[in-house]
Amino acid sequence: MKIAVVPDMAMMVVNLVNKMGHECLCACNITQDDLENHEITNDDECFIDYTKPPFNMKGYNMNEYMKYTSFDEPSGVKGRVILYDNIIKNSDAVIIINENTHTKDEIKMYDTLNELILFSCISCHNAYDVLVHELRRKKIPRLELTKPSSRDELIKFIENITEFLENVEQLPNGSVIDKRIKSCGISLDEVSEIFKSDETLGKKDRR
């Protein structure tokens, strides 16, 4: 199956997808086979197809990709979304790695470079939002994860991906497996209920 990974160059996840016999879609149009079976330093054996994005946009009707963004979006956003078209259209399943917001003040498990290699980054946040929105709209199996920040979270992270990839072909269309780490905060609905209860108590006291 063709699996979309967001961010699309998270090498830890991409490697698992390839090991499990699936194809990982990415915006750069370079496959795992290209990287493993060709010598990058050999100019005579060039595996990059310069006739396709992101190297050449000749022959592409830019207006066709306005279906993903509004006309007044910045050109940088529209250009990045065009590169995601292959991922949005052809993905059979998706793995989305969400940012970790519950351990901001803790010591990070990796330095910046290693974190970038293993989990990639979202680059342009607006383009990332468009990609995630379009993939969530598709009726395909979806795994939602949170970027790990500890050894235990990392082990669970890998286990969740492996289990998803082993069973993805049997999952019904539109199924969502949410393995995100829940925040310790409270929702807006809970805040609203607290204010309502305070107002009720205040009225009783005044009586």
C-alpha positions as CSV (number, residue, x, y, z in Angstrom):
1,M,0.0,0.0,0.0
2,K,1.0,3.6,-0.5
3,I,1.4,5.2,2.9
4,A,1.6,9.0,3.5
5,V,3.8,10.0,6.4
6,V,3.4,13.5,7.9
7,P,6.0,15.1,8.1
8,D,7.0,13.2,4.9
9,M,10.7,12.9,5.6
10,A,10.5,11.4,9.1
11,M,13.2,8.8,8.6
12,M,12.3,6.7,11.6
13,V,8.8,6.2,10.3
14,V,9.8,6.0,6.6
15,N,12.2,3.2,7.4
16,L,9.5,1.2,9.2
17,V,7.1,1.7,6.3
18,N,9.6,0.4,3.8
19,K,10.6,-2.6,6.0
20,M,6.9,-3.6,6.3
21,G,6.7,-3.9,2.5
22,H,4.8,-0.7,1.8
23,E,5.6,2.3,-0.3
24,C,6.1,5.6,1.5
25,L,5.0,8.7,-0.5
26,C,7.1,11.8,-0.3
27,A,7.1,15.2,-2.0
28,C,10.7,14.9,-3.4
29,N,9.9,12.0,-5.8
30,I,12.9,10.0,-4.7
31,T,12.2,6.4,-3.5
32,Q,14.1,4.2,-1.1
33,D,15.3,2.1,-4.0
34,D,16.8,5.2,-5.7
35,L,18.8,6.0,-2.6
36,E,20.0,2.4,-2.0
37,N,20.9,1.2,-5.5
38,H,22.5,4.3,-7.0
39,E,25.7,6.1,-6.2
40,I,24.9,9.8,-5.4
41,T,28.4,10.9,-6.3
42,N,28.3,9.3,-9.7
43,D,27.3,12.0,-12.2
44,D,26.8,9.5,-15.0
45,E,24.2,7.6,-13.0
46,C,21.7,10.2,-12.1
47,F,18.5,8.9,-10.5
48,I,16.8,12.2,-10.1
49,D,14.0,12.9,-12.6
50,Y,14.4,16.6,-13.3
51,T,11.2,16.6,-15.4
52,K,9.0,16.3,-12.3
53,P,8.5,18.4,-9.1
54,P,10.2,19.7,-7.1
55,F,12.9,20.2,-9.8
56,N,10.7,21.2,-12.7
57,M,7.1,22.5,-12.8
58,K,7.0,22.8,-16.6
59,G,3.8,21.6,-18.1
60,Y,1.9,21.7,-14.8
61,N,-1.3,23.7,-14.7
62,M,-1.0,25.7,-11.5
63,N,-4.7,26.6,-11.4
64,E,-5.5,22.9,-11.0
65,Y,-4.0,22.9,-7.6
66,M,-6.0,25.9,-6.4
67,K,-8.5,23.2,-5.2
68,Y,-6.4,22.9,-2.1
69,T,-5.9,26.6,-1.2
70,S,-7.6,29.9,-1.8
71,F,-6.4,32.2,-4.5
72,D,-5.1,34.8,-2.1
73,E,-2.8,32.3,-0.2
74,P,0.9,33.3,-0.3
75,S,2.8,31.8,-3.2
76,G,5.1,29.9,-0.9
77,V,2.1,28.1,0.6
78,K,0.6,27.3,-2.8
79,G,4.0,26.1,-4.2
80,R,4.5,23.7,-1.3
81,V,1.0,22.3,-1.5
82,I,1.5,21.6,-5.2
83,L,4.4,19.3,-4.2
84,Y,2.0,17.5,-1.8
85,D,-0.5,16.7,-4.6
86,N,1.0,13.3,-5.2
87,I,0.7,12.4,-1.5
88,I,-2.9,13.7,-1.2
89,K,-4.2,12.0,-4.3
90,N,-2.4,8.6,-4.2
91,S,-2.2,7.7,-0.5
92,D,-4.0,4.6,0.7
93,A,-3.3,5.2,4.4
94,V,-1.7,7.9,6.5
95,I,0.5,8.2,9.6
96,I,0.4,11.7,11.1
97,I,3.0,12.7,13.7
98,N,1.7,15.6,15.8
99,E,3.9,17.9,17.8
100,N,4.5,17.1,21.4
101,T,3.1,19.9,23.5
102,H,2.7,18.2,26.9
103,T,6.5,18.1,27.8
104,K,7.7,21.5,26.8
105,D,9.7,22.1,29.9
106,E,11.4,18.7,30.1
107,I,14.8,17.8,28.7
108,K,14.6,16.7,25.1
109,M,15.6,13.2,24.3
110,Y,17.5,14.2,21.1
111,D,19.5,17.2,20.0
112,T,18.0,19.4,17.2
113,L,19.9,17.7,14.3
114,N,18.9,14.1,15.4
115,E,15.3,15.1,16.0
116,L,15.2,16.7,12.5
117,I,16.6,13.5,10.9
118,L,14.4,11.1,12.8
119,F,11.1,13.0,12.8
120,S,11.6,15.7,10.2
121,C,9.8,19.1,10.6
122,I,6.7,20.7,9.4
123,S,8.5,23.4,7.5
124,C,5.8,25.9,6.4
125,H,3.1,25.6,9.0
126,N,0.3,26.8,6.7
127,A,1.1,24.3,4.0
128,Y,1.4,21.6,6.7
129,D,-2.1,22.4,7.9
130,V,-3.5,22.1,4.4
131,L,-1.8,18.7,3.9
132,V,-3.1,17.4,7.2
133,H,-6.6,18.8,6.6
134,E,-6.8,17.1,3.1
135,L,-5.5,13.8,4.4
136,R,-7.9,13.8,7.3
137,R,-10.8,14.4,4.9
138,K,-9.9,11.3,2.9
139,K,-11.7,8.1,3.8
140,I,-8.6,6.1,4.4
141,P,-7.1,4.4,7.4
142,R,-5.3,6.9,9.6
143,L,-2.9,6.6,12.6
144,E,-2.4,9.7,14.8
145,L,0.7,9.9,16.9
146,T,2.6,12.3,19.1
147,K,6.3,12.8,18.7
148,P,7.9,10.9,21.6
149,S,9.9,12.7,24.3
150,S,11.1,9.7,26.4
151,R,12.4,6.2,26.0
152,D,9.0,4.6,27.0
153,E,7.1,6.9,24.6
154,L,9.5,6.0,21.8
155,I,9.0,2.3,22.4
156,K,5.3,2.7,22.3
157,F,5.6,5.0,19.2
158,I,7.3,2.2,17.2
159,E,4.9,-0.5,18.5
160,N,1.9,1.6,17.4
161,I,3.3,2.1,13.9
162,T,4.3,-1.5,13.5
163,E,0.9,-2.7,14.6
164,F,-0.8,-0.3,12.2
165,L,1.3,-1.3,9.2
166,E,0.8,-5.0,9.9
167,N,-3.0,-4.6,9.9
168,V,-3.6,-1.6,7.6
169,E,-4.8,-3.7,4.7
170,Q,-7.6,-5.1,6.8
171,L,-8.7,-1.8,8.3
172,P,-12.0,-0.4,6.9
173,N,-11.9,2.9,5.0
174,G,-12.1,5.9,7.2
175,S,-10.9,4.2,10.3
176,V,-9.0,6.4,12.7
177,I,-6.5,5.0,15.3
178,D,-5.8,7.9,17.7
179,K,-2.6,7.1,19.8
180,R,-1.8,10.7,20.6
181,I,-0.5,11.5,24.1
182,K,-3.3,13.3,25.9
183,S,-2.5,16.7,27.3
184,C,-2.9,17.3,31.1
185,G,-4.9,20.4,30.3
186,I,-8.7,20.8,30.3
187,S,-10.9,21.4,27.4
188,L,-12.9,24.6,26.7
189,D,-16.1,22.8,27.5
190,E,-14.8,21.9,30.9
191,V,-13.8,25.5,31.5
192,S,-17.3,26.6,30.5
193,E,-18.8,24.2,33.0
194,I,-16.6,25.5,35.8
195,F,-17.7,29.1,35.1
196,K,-21.3,28.0,35.0
197,S,-21.0,26.2,38.4
198,D,-19.3,29.2,39.9
199,E,-22.1,31.5,38.7
200,T,-24.7,29.1,40.2
201,L,-22.9,29.1,43.5
202,G,-22.6,32.9,43.5
203,K,-26.4,33.3,43.0
204,K,-27.1,31.0,45.9
205,D,-24.7,32.9,48.2
206,R,-26.4,36.2,47.3
207,R,-29.7,34.8,48.3
